[in-house]
Amino acid sequence: MKVLFICKGNWFRSQMAEAIYNKLTNTQDAISAGTYAGAPDEPDGQVLSDIMGENFFEVIEKHGMNVRNNRSKKLVPSMINDADFIISMAEEPFIPEFLKKIHG
């Protein structure tokens, strides 16, 4: 089962959800992406350790997860097609039309 977690920039919420899901299920079935990643104020491909403060990593690493070297990823339609479940945490203004259309 493939799960896609989505947030605006793929810097925090969806990255955490991906890591937690994969740890709890002992799989690599979850991926995450950002609806706005790639915008000038939220560049695609950013290494999380360049963006997030050390406290973020201490908390998640305390629970046996390491996202320090993860990079932000821009949501593309093929990610939607490959997912069995899609969980969006993106705010309404940042949800692309191709994602809105699958909900109906």
N, C-alpha and C positions, 0 to 999 in steps of 0.2 A: 504494500500500500504506500503510495507516494503522497506526501503531504507538503503543501506549499504555504509558507507563512509570508505575509506581505505587510510591509509598513511603508512609510513615506520614503525614508532615505536608506533603509537597510543598514542602519548603524547600530541600533540598539534593540528595539522590541522584537522584530522578526528574527534577528540573529540569536537572541536569547531563547526565543521559542524553539527555533531549530535545534539549538544545542541541548535544551532540556528534553525535547521530544526524543532526539536520537539517544540521549543517555538513558532515559526511562525505558525505551523500547529495545535498547542495545542493538540499534540498527543505524543505518545512514539513509533512512527513507525520507527524512525531512530536508527540505531546502528552503532558503529564504531569498527574498528580493525586495527591492524598493521601487515604488511607483514613480518616484521623483529622482531617483539616483541618476546621475548624469547631468543634472541641472547645474548651473554655475555655482550655486551655493551648497550643493550636495554632490560633489563629483563622484562618478562611478569608479570603482576600483580602489577606493581608499582603504588602506590597511587600518583595521580598527584601533590598533595600538597608537596610530598617529592621531586619532580623533578622541578616543575615550580616555578618561582619567584613570589613574592606577587603582582607585577604589573599586571601580567597575570590575576590573580583572581579578582583584583580590576576592571579591564576593563570589564570582562565578567559578574561579579556580578552587576555592574552598570546597565546592561541591563536585569537584572532579571533572570540570569541563574547561576546555581551553579554546577560546575564540580570538586570542590575542593577534594571530596572524591572518584571520579571516579578512576578506576584502568585500566591500559593498558590491552588490550586483543589481543591475537594472532589470526590472520586470519586463519580459518580452512575451508575446502571445504563445510561443512554443512551450513556455513553462506552464502555462495554464492547461494546455492540451495534454501535457505529460502527467499532470497531478490528478489523483483520485479525490483529494480533499483540498480545498483552498480556504485559508483562514486569513481574512484581511483585517488589519488593524490601522489601515490608512484612513485619514480623514477624507470626507466626501470630496472636497475640492481637488484632492490629489489622486482620485481613482480614475484611471483612463477609461475611455469609452469601451474598448475591447473587453475590459473586465466587467463593466456594468452590464454588458449585453449577455453574459453567460448567466446572470442571476435572473434575468427576465424582467 
